[in-house]
Amino acid sequence: MGIENCLKVFRAEKDITQAELAEEVGVSRQTVNAIETGKYDPSLELALKIAEFFDAEVEEVFSLEDR
Amino acid sequence: MINRENMLPARMNALWFTYIALFLFALLPNWEVYLGTWEVFGYSLLTTMLVNLWSIYKDTPIMDERKQKVATEAMAWAFVVVSVLLVPMATTGAEIDANLVRDTASMGLWTWLLFFSVKNLLHKYGGGKRK
């Protein structure tokens, strides 16, 4: 079972680029892209940082994939 | 601006140190450059420190968590390859000399590099989700 996310939606609502988000949470743009495309699951710390940046709960940004 | 948070964690420093040391020991002799033990360790330590300096002066770390994960996976595969190579050496009674160690270490280094490169290329150009 993997992890889904709606990072792209949150980014669009806040009108920021992957690079800008990456700088805010302290990772590379490639990592943000990898998270959005489902190629990489972030660590708990990074997931919390991303959720905090968007002023949202972690469960609103990330969720378990439906089986 | 200095970002101390961008300093590499201990595991990544150990990885950089190890692989620079292996590179200096295993690959430089191909170009007729032979370094002594303390020279290898000294240059490896210096390179690791320079990598950290480079990272703390950047806005984002040079090895963020994803790259650290890929580097660690590559290290694991390199270890597997080297271990598998050691079995025929041990069972055939091959004489372990510096050249044999160099060649084995080279294989490990190239395995690491290939894994790291292919994984990053797949991320960049590979289509669809990994799951």
N, CA and C atoms of all chains as a GROMACS GRO file, in nm:
protein
  594
    1MET      N    1   0.086  -0.120   0.000
    1MET     CA    2   0.000   0.000   0.000
    1MET      C    3   0.089   0.124   0.000
    2GLY      N    4   0.057   0.222  -0.089
    2GLY     CA    5   0.140   0.341  -0.099
    2GLY      C    6   0.069   0.462  -0.042
    3ILE      N    7   0.129   0.576  -0.073
    3ILE     CA    8   0.077   0.703  -0.022
    3ILE      C    9   0.037   0.792  -0.138
    4GLU      N   10  -0.080   0.850  -0.128
    4GLU     CA   11  -0.125   0.948  -0.227
    4GLU      C   12  -0.110   1.087  -0.167
    5ASN      N   13  -0.106   1.184  -0.256
    5ASN     CA   14  -0.100   1.321  -0.206
    5ASN      C   15  -0.167   1.417  -0.302
    6CYS      N   16  -0.208   1.530  -0.248
    6CYS     CA   17  -0.266   1.634  -0.334
    6CYS      C   18  -0.180   1.759  -0.323
    7LEU      N   19  -0.053   1.733  -0.332
    7LEU     CA   20   0.044   1.843  -0.319
    7LEU      C   21   0.027   1.946  -0.430
    8LYS      N   22   0.000   1.894  -0.550
    8LYS     CA   23  -0.014   1.983  -0.665
    8LYS      C   24  -0.132   2.079  -0.647
    9VAL      N   25  -0.237   2.027  -0.586
    9VAL     CA   26  -0.356   2.111  -0.563
    9VAL      C   27  -0.323   2.222  -0.463
   10PHE      N   28  -0.259   2.182  -0.356
   10PHE     CA   29  -0.221   2.281  -0.255
   10PHE      C   30  -0.127   2.385  -0.312
   11ARG      N   31  -0.034   2.341  -0.395
   11ARG     CA   32   0.061   2.434  -0.457
   11ARG      C   33  -0.011   2.532  -0.547
   12ALA      N   34  -0.108   2.479  -0.622
   12ALA     CA   35  -0.183   2.564  -0.716
   12ALA      C   36  -0.265   2.668  -0.638
   13GLU      N   37  -0.324   2.624  -0.528
   13GLU     CA   38  -0.404   2.718  -0.447
   13GLU      C   39  -0.317   2.829  -0.392
   14LYS      N   40  -0.193   2.793  -0.358
   14LYS     CA   41  -0.105   2.893  -0.300
   14LYS      C   42  -0.022   2.963  -0.409
   15ASP      N   43  -0.036   2.915  -0.531
   15ASP     CA   44   0.032   2.974  -0.646
   15ASP      C   45   0.184   2.979  -0.626
   16ILE      N   46   0.242   2.865  -0.593
   16ILE     CA   47   0.388   2.862  -0.581
   16ILE      C   48   0.442   2.748  -0.668
   17THR      N   49   0.566   2.762  -0.706
   17THR     CA   50   0.629   2.661  -0.791
   17THR      C   51   0.687   2.550  -0.704
   18GLN      N   52   0.726   2.444  -0.772
   18GLN     CA   53   0.792   2.334  -0.700
   18GLN      C   54   0.921   2.383  -0.637
   19ALA      N   55   0.993   2.467  -0.710
   19ALA     CA   56   1.121   2.518  -0.659
   19ALA      C   57   1.101   2.601  -0.533
   20GLU      N   58   0.996   2.682  -0.535
   20GLU     CA   59   0.969   2.767  -0.417
   20GLU      C   60   0.930   2.683  -0.297
   21LEU      N   61   0.846   2.583  -0.321
   21LEU     CA   62   0.807   2.494  -0.211
   21LEU      C   63   0.930   2.420  -0.159
   22ALA      N   64   1.014   2.374  -0.252
   22ALA     CA   65   1.134   2.300  -0.214
   22ALA      C   66   1.222   2.384  -0.122
   23GLU      N   67   1.237   2.510  -0.158
   23GLU     CA   68   1.322   2.597  -0.077
   23GLU      C   69   1.261   2.618   0.062
   24GLU      N   70   1.130   2.630   0.066
   24GLU     CA   71   1.064   2.654   0.194
   24GLU      C   72   1.080   2.537   0.291
   25VAL      N   73   1.076   2.414   0.238
   25VAL     CA   74   1.081   2.296   0.326
   25VAL      C   75   1.220   2.232   0.329
   26GLY      N   76   1.314   2.291   0.255
   26GLY     CA   77   1.452   2.246   0.267
   26GLY      C   78   1.490   2.121   0.190
   27VAL      N   79   1.429   2.100   0.074
   27VAL     CA   80   1.468   1.989  -0.012
   27VAL      C   81   1.488   2.042  -0.153
   28SER      N   82   1.528   1.952  -0.243
   28SER     CA   83   1.550   1.995  -0.381
   28SER      C   84   1.418   1.994  -0.458
   29ARG      N   85   1.417   2.064  -0.570
   29ARG     CA   86   1.297   2.067  -0.653
   29ARG      C   87   1.265   1.927  -0.703
   30GLN      N   88   1.370   1.849  -0.731
   30GLN     CA   89   1.349   1.713  -0.780
   30GLN      C   90   1.274   1.628  -0.677
   31THR      N   91   1.300   1.652  -0.551
   31THR     CA   92   1.231   1.576  -0.446
   31THR      C   93   1.083   1.613  -0.441
   32VAL      N   94   1.054   1.741  -0.453
   32VAL     CA   95   0.913   1.782  -0.455
   32VAL      C   96   0.843   1.719  -0.575
   33ASN      N   97   0.911   1.720  -0.688
   33ASN     CA   98   0.853   1.658  -0.808
   33ASN      C   99   0.831   1.510  -0.788
   34ALA      N  100   0.929   1.444  -0.725
   34ALA     CA  101   0.918   1.300  -0.702
   34ALA      C  102   0.801   1.268  -0.609
   35ILE      N  103   0.777   1.355  -0.511
   35ILE     CA  104   0.664   1.334  -0.420
   35ILE      C  105   0.533   1.350  -0.497
   36GLU      N  106   0.524   1.456  -0.576
   36GLU     CA  107   0.400   1.484  -0.651
   36GLU      C  108   0.367   1.373  -0.750
   37THR      N  109   0.469   1.316  -0.812
   37THR     CA  110   0.445   1.212  -0.914
   37THR      C  111   0.439   1.073  -0.853
   38GLY      N  112   0.445   1.067  -0.722
   38GLY     CA  113   0.430   0.937  -0.655
   38GLY      C  114   0.554   0.850  -0.660
   39LYS      N  115   0.666   0.906  -0.698
   39LYS     CA  116   0.788   0.825  -0.709
   39LYS      C  117   0.864   0.820  -0.576
   40TYR      N  118   0.824   0.904  -0.482
   40TYR     CA  119   0.896   0.907  -0.355
   40TYR      C  120   0.798   0.942  -0.245
   41ASP      N  121   0.804   0.866  -0.135
   41ASP     CA  122   0.722   0.898  -0.018
   41ASP      C  123   0.807   0.977   0.081
   42PRO      N  124   0.764   1.095   0.122
   42PRO     CA  125   0.846   1.178   0.211
   42PRO      C  126   0.856   1.117   0.350
   43SER      N  127   0.959   1.158   0.421
   43SER     CA  128   0.971   1.117   0.560
   43SER      C  129   0.862   1.187   0.641
   44LEU      N  130   0.842   1.141   0.763
   44LEU     CA  131   0.740   1.201   0.849
   44LEU      C  132   0.772   1.348   0.872
   45GLU      N  133   0.899   1.377   0.894
   45GLU     CA  134   0.940   1.516   0.920
   45GLU      C  135   0.907   1.605   0.800
   46LEU      N  136   0.940   1.557   0.682
   46LEU     CA  137   0.916   1.637   0.562
   46LEU      C  138   0.766   1.654   0.537
   47ALA      N  139   0.691   1.546   0.560
   47ALA     CA  140   0.545   1.554   0.542
   47ALA      C  141   0.484   1.657   0.637
   48LEU      N  142   0.534   1.659   0.759
   48LEU     CA  143   0.483   1.756   0.857
   48LEU      C  144   0.521   1.899   0.818
   49LYS      N  145   0.644   1.914   0.766
   49LYS     CA  146   0.688   2.048   0.723
   49LYS      C  147   0.600   2.098   0.609
   50ILE      N  148   0.572   2.008   0.514
   50ILE     CA  149   0.489   2.047   0.399
   50ILE      C  150   0.349   2.084   0.446
   51ALA      N  151   0.292   2.003   0.533
   51ALA     CA  152   0.157   2.032   0.582
   51ALA      C  153   0.155   2.164   0.659
   52GLU      N  154   0.258   2.186   0.739
   52GLU     CA  155   0.264   2.310   0.816
   52GLU      C  156   0.275   2.430   0.723
   53PHE      N  157   0.353   2.416   0.616
   53PHE     CA  158   0.368   2.526   0.521
   53PHE      C  159   0.234   2.563   0.459
   54PHE      N  160   0.154   2.460   0.427
   54PHE     CA  161   0.024   2.486   0.365
   54PHE      C  162  -0.084   2.513   0.469
   55ASP      N  163  -0.044   2.518   0.596
   55ASP     CA  164  -0.138   2.542   0.705
   55ASP      C  165  -0.253   2.442   0.700
   56ALA      N  166  -0.215   2.316   0.680
   56ALA     CA  167  -0.315   2.211   0.670
   56ALA      C  168  -0.271   2.093   0.758
   57GLU      N  169  -0.363   2.000   0.780
   57GLU     CA  170  -0.328   1.880   0.852
   57GLU      C  171  -0.256   1.785   0.756
   58VAL      N  172  -0.171   1.702   0.812
   58VAL     CA  173  -0.096   1.606   0.729
   58VAL      C  174  -0.191   1.517   0.650
   59GLU      N  175  -0.302   1.478   0.714
   59GLU     CA  176  -0.397   1.388   0.648
   59GLU      C  177  -0.469   1.456   0.531
   60GLU      N  178  -0.470   1.588   0.531
   60GLU     CA  179  -0.533   1.658   0.419
   60GLU      C  180  -0.441   1.656   0.297
   61VAL      N  181  -0.312   1.654   0.322
   61VAL     CA  182  -0.215   1.658   0.211
   61VAL      C  183  -0.179   1.515   0.166
   62PHE      N  184  -0.160   1.426   0.263
   62PHE     CA  185  -0.119   1.289   0.230
   62PHE      C  186  -0.222   1.190   0.285
   63SER      N  187  -0.240   1.081   0.210
   63SER     CA  188  -0.333   0.978   0.255
   63SER      C  189  -0.288   0.843   0.199
   64LEU      N  190  -0.339   0.741   0.262
   64LEU     CA  191  -0.304   0.606   0.215
   64LEU      C  192  -0.383   0.577   0.088
   65GLU      N  193  -0.318   0.505  -0.004
   65GLU     CA  194  -0.388   0.467  -0.128
   65GLU      C  195  -0.499   0.369  -0.094
   66ASP      N  196  -0.609   0.377  -0.171
   66ASP     CA  197  -0.715   0.278  -0.154
   66ASP      C  198  -0.664   0.145  -0.207
   67ARG      N  199  -0.693   0.038  -0.140
   67ARG     CA  200  -0.652  -0.095  -0.182
   67ARG      C  201  -0.726  -0.138  -0.309
   68MET      N  202   2.465   3.329   0.253
   68MET     CA  203   2.405   3.295   0.382
   68MET      C  204   2.438   3.151   0.419
   69ILE      N  205   2.476   3.132   0.544
   69ILE     CA  206   2.515   2.998   0.590
   69ILE      C  207   2.393   2.926   0.645
   70ASN      N  208   2.365   2.809   0.594
   70ASN     CA  209   2.257   2.724   0.646
   70ASN      C  210   2.318   2.601   0.711
   71ARG      N  211   2.336   2.609   0.843
   71ARG     CA  212   2.399   2.496   0.913
   71ARG      C  213   2.314   2.370   0.904
   72GLU      N  214   2.182   2.388   0.885
   72GLU     CA  215   2.094   2.270   0.874
   72GLU      C  216   2.128   2.187   0.751
   73ASN      N  217   2.195   2.249   0.653
   73ASN     CA  218   2.228   2.179   0.529
   73ASN      C  219   2.352   2.093   0.540
   74MET      N  220   2.414   2.091   0.657
   74MET     CA  221   2.530   2.002   0.675
   74MET      C  222   2.484   1.858   0.659
   75LEU      N  223   2.572   1.776   0.601
   75LEU     CA  224   2.534   1.637   0.578
   75LEU      C  225   2.526   1.563   0.712
   76PRO      N  226   2.431   1.469   0.723
   76PRO     CA  227   2.426   1.387   0.845
   76PRO      C  228   2.545   1.290   0.849
   77ALA      N  229   2.565   1.230   0.964
   77ALA     CA  230   2.682   1.144   0.986
   77ALA      C  231   2.691   1.031   0.883
   78ARG      N  232   2.576   0.970   0.851
   78ARG     CA  233   2.578   0.858   0.757
   78ARG      C  234   2.627   0.902   0.620
   79MET      N  235   2.584   1.017   0.574
   79MET     CA  236   2.627   1.067   0.443
   79MET      C  237   2.773   1.107   0.445
   80ASN      N  238   2.819   1.163   0.556
   80ASN     CA  239   2.962   1.195   0.566
   80ASN      C  240   3.045   1.068   0.560
   81ALA      N  241   3.000   0.965   0.628
   81ALA     CA  242   3.071   0.836   0.623
   81ALA      C  243   3.071   0.780   0.482
   82LEU      N  244   2.958   0.794   0.412
   82LEU     CA  245   2.950   0.744   0.275
   82LEU      C  246   3.047   0.820   0.184
   83TRP      N  247   3.046   0.952   0.192
   83TRP     CA  248   3.136   1.032   0.109
   83TRP      C  249   3.282   0.996   0.138
   84PHE      N  250   3.315   0.989   0.266
   84PHE     CA  251   3.452   0.957   0.305
   84PHE      C  252   3.494   0.822   0.247
   85THR      N  253   3.407   0.724   0.263
   85THR     CA  254   3.438   0.588   0.218
   85THR      C  255   3.457   0.582   0.067
   86TYR      N  256   3.367   0.644  -0.004
   86TYR     CA  257   3.373   0.631  -0.149
   86TYR      C  258   3.484   0.716  -0.211
   87ILE      N  259   3.516   0.829  -0.152
   87ILE     CA  260   3.630   0.904  -0.201
   87ILE      C  261   3.757   0.824  -0.176
   88ALA      N  262   3.765   0.765  -0.055
   88ALA     CA  263   3.883   0.684  -0.021
   88ALA      C  264   3.897   0.567  -0.119
   89LEU      N  265   3.785   0.500  -0.149
   89LEU     CA  266   3.790   0.387  -0.243
   89LEU      C  267   3.828   0.435  -0.383
   90PHE      N  268   3.777   0.550  -0.422
   90PHE     CA  269   3.812   0.605  -0.554
   90PHE      C  270   3.961   0.632  -0.563
   91LEU      N  271   4.015   0.697  -0.458
   91LEU     CA  272   4.157   0.731  -0.459
   91LEU      C  273   4.243   0.604  -0.459
   92PHE      N  274   4.197   0.503  -0.386
   92PHE     CA  275   4.274   0.379  -0.376
   92PHE      C  276   4.259   0.293  -0.501
   93ALA      N  277   4.135   0.281  -0.549
   93ALA     CA  278   4.107   0.181  -0.653
   93ALA      C  279   4.120   0.233  -0.795
   94LEU      N  280   4.086   0.359  -0.818
   94LEU     CA  281   4.079   0.406  -0.956
   94LEU      C  282   4.198   0.492  -0.999
   95LEU      N  283   4.257   0.568  -0.906
   95LEU     CA  284   4.370   0.652  -0.945
   95LEU      C  285   4.488   0.573  -1.001
   96PRO      N  286   4.514   0.450  -0.948
   96PRO     CA  287   4.625   0.372  -1.007
   96PRO      C  288   4.609   0.347  -1.156
   97ASN      N  289   4.487   0.356  -1.208
   97ASN     CA  290   4.468   0.342  -1.353
   97ASN      C  291   4.540   0.453  -1.428
   98TRP      N  292   4.560   0.564  -1.359
   98TRP     CA  293   4.635   0.676  -1.418
   98TRP      C  294   4.772   0.693  -1.354
   99GLU      N  295   4.821   0.579  -1.302
   99GLU     CA  296   4.956   0.576  -1.245
   99GLU      C  297   4.973   0.670  -1.125
  100VAL      N  298   4.865   0.695  -1.053
  100VAL     CA  299   4.875   0.777  -0.932
  100VAL      C  300   4.854   0.686  -0.812
  101TYR      N  301   4.956   0.670  -0.731
  101TYR     CA  302   4.947   0.583  -0.615
  101TYR      C  303   4.964   0.668  -0.489
  102LEU      N  304   4.862   0.663  -0.403
  102LEU     CA  305   4.867   0.742  -0.280
  102LEU      C  306   4.887   0.652  -0.160
  103GLY      N  307   4.953   0.706  -0.059
  103GLY     CA  308   4.973   0.632   0.065
  103GLY      C  309   4.846   0.635   0.149
  104THR      N  310   4.848   0.556   0.257
  104THR     CA  311   4.728   0.544   0.343
  104THR      C  312   4.682   0.679   0.395
  105TRP      N  313   4.774   0.752   0.455
  105TRP     CA  314   4.736   0.879   0.518
  105TRP      C  315   4.700   0.984   0.414
  106GLU      N  316   4.758   0.974   0.295
  106GLU     CA  317   4.719   1.066   0.188
  106GLU      C  318   4.575   1.037   0.145
  107VAL      N  319   4.543   0.909   0.131
  107VAL     CA  320   4.406   0.871   0.093
  107VAL      C  321   4.307   0.921   0.197
  108PHE      N  322   4.336   0.893   0.325
  108PHE     CA  323   4.244   0.935   0.431
  108PHE      C  324   4.237   1.087   0.440
  109GLY      N  325   4.351   1.152   0.423
  109GLY     CA  326   4.354   1.298   0.432
  109GLY      C  327   4.272   1.364   0.322
  110TYR      N  328   4.293   1.319   0.198
  110TYR     CA  329   4.217   1.377   0.088
  110TYR      C  330   4.068   1.345   0.101
  111SER      N  331   4.036   1.226   0.150
  111SER     CA  332   3.895   1.188   0.167
  111SER      C  333   3.830   1.278   0.270
  112LEU      N  334   3.901   1.300   0.381
  112LEU     CA  335   3.847   1.387   0.486
  112LEU      C  336   3.830   1.529   0.434
  113LEU      N  337   3.929   1.577   0.362
  113LEU     CA  338   3.923   1.713   0.307
  113LEU      C  339   3.805   1.726   0.211
  114THR      N  340   3.787   1.627   0.124
  114THR     CA  341   3.676   1.632   0.027
  114THR      C  342   3.542   1.631   0.099
  115THR      N  343   3.530   1.548   0.202
  115THR     CA  344   3.404   1.542   0.278
  115THR      C  345   3.376   1.677   0.344
  116MET      N  346   3.479   1.739   0.397
  116MET     CA  347   3.459   1.870   0.460
  116MET      C  348   3.419   1.974   0.356
  117LEU      N  349   3.480   1.968   0.237
  117LEU     CA  350   3.446   2.064   0.132
  117LEU      C  351   3.302   2.045   0.084
  118VAL      N  352   3.259   1.919   0.078
  118VAL     CA  353   3.120   1.891   0.038
  118VAL      C  354   3.024   1.955   0.139
  119ASN      N  355   3.058   1.943   0.267
  119ASN     CA  356   2.974   2.004   0.370
  119ASN      C  357   2.972   2.156   0.358
  120LEU      N  358   3.089   2.214   0.333
  120LEU     CA  359   3.098   2.360   0.317
  120LEU      C  360   3.012   2.404   0.199
  121TRP      N  361   3.021   2.329   0.090
  121TRP     CA  362   2.942   2.360  -0.028
  121TRP      C  363   2.792   2.355   0.007
  122SER      N  364   2.755   2.254   0.082
  122SER     CA  365   2.613   2.235   0.113
  122SER      C  366   2.559   2.346   0.202
  123ILE      N  367   2.639   2.391   0.302
  123ILE     CA  368   2.585   2.489   0.396
  123ILE      C  369   2.574   2.628   0.333
  124TYR      N  370   2.640   2.648   0.222
  124TYR     CA  371   2.630   2.777   0.155
  124TYR      C  372   2.521   2.777   0.047
  125LYS      N  373   2.454   2.665   0.032
  125LYS     CA  374   2.343   2.659  -0.065
  125LYS      C  375   2.211   2.679   0.008
  126ASP      N  376   2.109   2.718  -0.067
  126ASP     CA  377   1.977   2.739  -0.007
  126ASP      C  378   1.912   2.605   0.030
  127THR      N  379   1.933   2.506  -0.055
  127THR     CA  380   1.881   2.372  -0.026
  127THR      C  381   2.000   2.276  -0.016
  128PRO      N  382   1.991   2.173   0.067
  128PRO     CA  383   2.105   2.082   0.086
  128PRO      C  384   2.138   2.009  -0.044
  129ILE      N  385   2.267   1.978  -0.065
  129ILE     CA  386   2.305   1.908  -0.187
  129ILE      C  387   2.257   1.763  -0.184
  130MET      N  388   2.242   1.710  -0.063
  130MET     CA  389   2.186   1.575  -0.052
  130MET      C  390   2.066   1.581   0.041
  131ASP      N  391   1.949   1.602  -0.019
  131ASP     CA  392   1.830   1.604   0.064
  131ASP      C  393   1.788   1.460   0.094
  132GLU      N  394   1.675   1.442   0.160
  132GLU     CA  395   1.642   1.308   0.209
  132GLU      C  396   1.625   1.207   0.096
  133ARG      N  397   1.574   1.250  -0.019
  133ARG     CA  398   1.555   1.155  -0.129
  133ARG      C  399   1.689   1.108  -0.183
  134LYS      N  400   1.781   1.202  -0.203
  134LYS     CA  401   1.914   1.165  -0.254
  134LYS      C  402   1.987   1.079  -0.151
  135GLN      N  403   1.969   1.107  -0.023
  135GLN     CA  404   2.032   1.025   0.080
  135GLN      C  405   1.980   0.882   0.073
  136LYS      N  406   1.849   0.868   0.051
  136LYS     CA  407   1.789   0.735   0.043
  136LYS      C  408   1.845   0.661  -0.079
  137VAL      N  409   1.853   0.729  -0.192
  137VAL     CA  410   1.905   0.665  -0.313
  137VAL      C  411   2.052   0.628  -0.294
  138ALA      N  412   2.130   0.719  -0.234
  138ALA     CA  413   2.273   0.692  -0.211
  138ALA      C  414   2.291   0.573  -0.118
  139THR      N  415   2.206   0.562  -0.019
  139THR     CA  416   2.215   0.450   0.075
  139THR      C  417   2.176   0.319   0.008
  140GLU      N  418   2.072   0.322  -0.075
  140GLU     CA  419   2.034   0.202  -0.150
  140GLU      C  420   2.146   0.160  -0.244
  141ALA      N  421   2.210   0.257  -0.308
  141ALA     CA  422   2.321   0.227  -0.398
  141ALA      C  423   2.436   0.164  -0.320
  142MET      N  424   2.461   0.216  -0.200
  142MET     CA  425   2.567   0.161  -0.116
  142MET      C  426   2.536   0.016  -0.081
  143ALA      N  427   2.410  -0.013  -0.054
  143ALA     CA  428   2.370  -0.150  -0.020
  143ALA      C  429   2.395  -0.244  -0.137
  144TRP      N  430   2.359  -0.201  -0.259
  144TRP     CA  431   2.382  -0.282  -0.378
  144TRP      C  432   2.530  -0.301  -0.404
  145ALA      N  433   2.608  -0.196  -0.384
  145ALA     CA  434   2.754  -0.209  -0.402
  145ALA      C  435   2.809  -0.312  -0.305
  146PHE      N  436   2.758  -0.312  -0.183
  146PHE     CA  437   2.802  -0.409  -0.083
  146PHE      C  438   2.766  -0.550  -0.126
  147VAL      N  439   2.647  -0.566  -0.181
  147VAL     CA  440   2.603  -0.698  -0.230
  147VAL      C  441   2.697  -0.747  -0.340
  148VAL      N  442   2.726  -0.659  -0.436
  148VAL     CA  443   2.813  -0.697  -0.549
  148VAL      C  444   2.952  -0.737  -0.500
  149VAL      N  445   3.009  -0.657  -0.412
  149VAL     CA  446   3.143  -0.687  -0.360
  149VAL      C  447   3.142  -0.818  -0.283
  150SER      N  448   3.038  -0.838  -0.203
  150SER     CA  449   3.029  -0.962  -0.125
  150SER      C  450   3.019  -1.084  -0.217
  151VAL      N  451   2.937  -1.071  -0.321
  151VAL     CA  452   2.921  -1.182  -0.415
  151VAL      C  453   3.052  -1.211  -0.487
  152LEU      N  454   3.128  -1.107  -0.518
  152LEU     CA  455   3.258  -1.127  -0.583
  152LEU      C  456   3.357  -1.196  -0.491
  153LEU      N  457   3.345  -1.171  -0.362
  153LEU     CA  458   3.439  -1.229  -0.267
  153LEU      C  459   3.424  -1.380  -0.255
  154VAL      N  460   3.303  -1.430  -0.282
  154VAL     CA  461   3.278  -1.574  -0.266
  154VAL      C  462   3.365  -1.657  -0.361
  155PRO      N  463   3.362  -1.631  -0.494
  155PRO     CA  464   3.449  -1.711  -0.582
  155PRO      C  465   3.596  -1.692  -0.551
  156MET      N  466   3.632  -1.573  -0.504
  156MET     CA  467   3.772  -1.551  -0.466
  156MET      C  468   3.811  -1.642  -0.351
  157ALA      N  469   3.723  -1.651  -0.255
  157ALA     CA  470   3.755  -1.731  -0.137
  157ALA      C  471   3.752  -1.881  -0.171
  158THR      N  472   3.654  -1.921  -0.250
  158THR     CA  473   3.638  -2.064  -0.277
  158THR      C  474   3.740  -2.115  -0.378
  159THR      N  475   3.791  -2.029  -0.465
  159THR     CA  476   3.891  -2.074  -0.562
  159THR      C  477   4.032  -2.055  -0.510
  160GLY      N  478   4.045  -2.005  -0.390
  160GLY     CA  479   4.176  -1.988  -0.330
  160GLY      C  480   4.261  -1.883  -0.399
  161ALA      N  481   4.197  -1.783  -0.457
  161ALA     CA  482   4.272  -1.678  -0.526
  161ALA      C  483   4.359  -1.602  -0.426
  162GLU      N  484   4.474  -1.562  -0.473
  162GLU     CA  485   4.566  -1.486  -0.386
  162GLU      C  486   4.514  -1.344  -0.374
  163ILE      N  487   4.493  -1.302  -0.251
  163ILE     CA  488   4.441  -1.167  -0.229
  163ILE      C  489   4.559  -1.070  -0.227
  164ASP      N  490   4.570  -0.992  -0.334
  164ASP     CA  491   4.674  -0.889  -0.336
  164ASP      C  492   4.609  -0.753  -0.360
  165ALA      N  493   4.693  -0.652  -0.365
  165ALA     CA  494   4.640  -0.514  -0.375
  165ALA      C  495   4.559  -0.496  -0.503
  166ASN      N  496   4.606  -0.556  -0.613
  166ASN     CA  497   4.534  -0.540  -0.741
  166ASN      C  498   4.396  -0.603  -0.735
  167LEU      N  499   4.387  -0.719  -0.669
  167LEU     CA  500   4.258  -0.786  -0.659
  167LEU      C  501   4.161  -0.702  -0.576
  168VAL      N  502   4.212  -0.648  -0.466
  168VAL     CA  503   4.129  -0.563  -0.381
  168VAL      C  504   4.086  -0.439  -0.459
  169ARG      N  505   4.180  -0.383  -0.535
  169ARG     CA  506   4.146  -0.264  -0.616
  169ARG      C  507   4.036  -0.296  -0.716
  170ASP      N  508   4.049  -0.406  -0.784
  170ASP     CA  509   3.949  -0.441  -0.886
  170ASP      C  510   3.812  -0.464  -0.823
  171THR      N  511   3.811  -0.530  -0.708
  171THR     CA  512   3.683  -0.554  -0.639
  171THR      C  513   3.622  -0.423  -0.593
  172ALA      N  514   3.708  -0.337  -0.537
  172ALA     CA  515   3.658  -0.206  -0.492
  172ALA      C  516   3.607  -0.125  -0.610
  173SER      N  517   3.675  -0.134  -0.724
  173SER     CA  518   3.629  -0.063  -0.845
  173SER      C  519   3.490  -0.109  -0.884
  174MET      N  520   3.470  -0.241  -0.880
  174MET     CA  521   3.339  -0.295  -0.916
  174MET      C  522   3.231  -0.239  -0.824
  175GLY      N  523   3.264  -0.232  -0.695
  175GLY     CA  524   3.168  -0.176  -0.599
  175GLY      C  525   3.138  -0.030  -0.629
  176LEU      N  526   3.242   0.046  -0.661
  176LEU     CA  527   3.224   0.188  -0.692
  176LEU      C  528   3.136   0.209  -0.815
  177TRP      N  529   3.165   0.133  -0.920
  177TRP     CA  530   3.088   0.148  -1.043
  177TRP      C  531   2.943   0.104  -1.020
  178THR      N  532   2.924   0.000  -0.940
  178THR     CA  533   2.787  -0.043  -0.908
  178THR      C  534   2.711   0.069  -0.840
  179TRP      N  535   2.778   0.133  -0.743
  179TRP     CA  536   2.716   0.244  -0.671
  179TRP      C  537   2.679   0.354  -0.768
  180LEU      N  538   2.773   0.390  -0.855
  180LEU     CA  539   2.751   0.500  -0.948
  180LEU      C  540   2.639   0.468  -1.047
  181LEU      N  541   2.639   0.346  -1.097
  181LEU     CA  542   2.536   0.305  -1.193
  181LEU      C  543   2.398   0.309  -1.129
  182PHE      N  544   2.387   0.251  -1.009
  182PHE     CA  545   2.258   0.247  -0.941
  182PHE      C  546   2.207   0.388  -0.917
  183PHE      N  547   2.295   0.474  -0.864
  183PHE     CA  548   2.257   0.612  -0.832
  183PHE      C  549   2.213   0.685  -0.957
  184SER      N  550   2.290   0.670  -1.065
  184SER     CA  551   2.260   0.741  -1.190
  184SER      C  552   2.130   0.691  -1.252
  185VAL      N  553   2.116   0.558  -1.260
  185VAL     CA  554   1.995   0.501  -1.324
  185VAL      C  555   1.871   0.540  -1.245
  186LYS      N  556   1.880   0.534  -1.113
  186LYS     CA  557   1.765   0.570  -1.030
  186LYS      C  558   1.725   0.716  -1.053
  187ASN      N  559   1.823   0.805  -1.061
  187ASN     CA  560   1.792   0.946  -1.084
  187ASN      C  561   1.739   0.970  -1.224
  188LEU      N  562   1.791   0.896  -1.322
  188LEU     CA  563   1.742   0.909  -1.459
  188LEU      C  564   1.598   0.859  -1.467
  189LEU      N  565   1.571   0.748  -1.400
  189LEU     CA  566   1.435   0.693  -1.400
  189LEU      C  567   1.339   0.794  -1.338
  190HIS      N  568   1.386   0.860  -1.232
  190HIS     CA  569   1.300   0.960  -1.171
  190HIS      C  570   1.272   1.074  -1.268
  191LYS      N  571   1.376   1.114  -1.339
  191LYS     CA  572   1.362   1.231  -1.426
  191LYS      C  573   1.281   1.199  -1.551
  192TYR      N  574   1.310   1.085  -1.613
  192TYR     CA  575   1.250   1.055  -1.742
  192TYR      C  576   1.154   0.937  -1.742
  193GLY      N  577   1.153   0.861  -1.634
  193GLY     CA  578   1.066   0.745  -1.630
  193GLY      C  579   0.921   0.787  -1.618
  194GLY      N  580   0.835   0.726  -1.693
  194GLY     CA  581   0.696   0.767  -1.693
  194GLY      C  582   0.616   0.695  -1.589
  195GLY      N  583   0.508   0.754  -1.546
  195GLY     CA  584   0.413   0.688  -1.458
  195GLY      C  585   0.461   0.677  -1.315
  196LYS      N  586   0.371   0.629  -1.230
  196LYS     CA  587   0.404   0.617  -1.090
  196LYS      C  588   0.484   0.490  -1.068
  197ARG      N  589   0.561   0.491  -0.959
  197ARG     CA  590   0.644   0.374  -0.932
  197ARG      C  591   0.562   0.261  -0.873
  198LYS      N  592   0.444   0.293  -0.824
  198LYS     CA  593   0.364   0.191  -0.760
  198LYS      C  594   0.257   0.141  -0.855
   0.00000   0.00000   0.00000
